[in-house]
Amino acid sequence: MARKVLVLEDESSIRGFIVINLTRAGYEVIESESGEEALEKLRDNPDVRVALLDIMLPGIDGFEVCRRIRATNTRIGIIMLTARSQEMDKVTGLMTGADDYVTKPFSPAELTARVDALFRRAGGAAPEQVGEILQEPFLLNTRNRTLEKNGQRVKLTQVEYSIMKMFMENPGKALSREEILDTVWGRDYFGELKIVDVNIRRLRLKIEDNAQNPTFINTVWGYGYKWGF
Ligand code: CA
């Protein structure tokens, strides 16, 4: 199975650092230095499973690249490369469809752990049990990893899908943010709990009738979230 990762970074020293470390970890790395080039290379390599996107680039920026990738591809895992000063960018990146972010400067171990975790989720894991979970108006198909609401397909990223699956397997149960982070992102994940909230916010926009007044994903104050009533 191809272990292809795309790296979009205009600074050659950082790009080189990423390429060396991911190659060492067993990945085939496709390099690009501009957003336009990255989109072209992704078209030529539809089997790329994880993309690392720098944000500040000449030409179209990393957010726009992320948006364009997500417009046609929900399966690929996307990690944004952010600078420490770009706190807000993390959130913006996640709202445009990224699954994760890594803050520069990062260690080789951190980088590889993040890519490994996403790679497993983006289709590298063992096939799931065949089945469907029906909770009107939602139907979750665990074979195709798809969600329908009232018979209409809701386009989800892999992370959003995993959160929905966790919710629908635990109706009415309060799930802590730590529990969600462990289950969806994996125990080896380095990131912050905030990533859970950002993904939930995005998921609500997709599945709630009114995201301002959610009825499916309920907040359990000071703890986490609960599916249903
Ligand atoms: Ca840059």
Residues whose N, C-alpha, C, O or C-beta is under 5 A from the ligand:
A	BS01	CA	D10 E11 D54 M56 L57
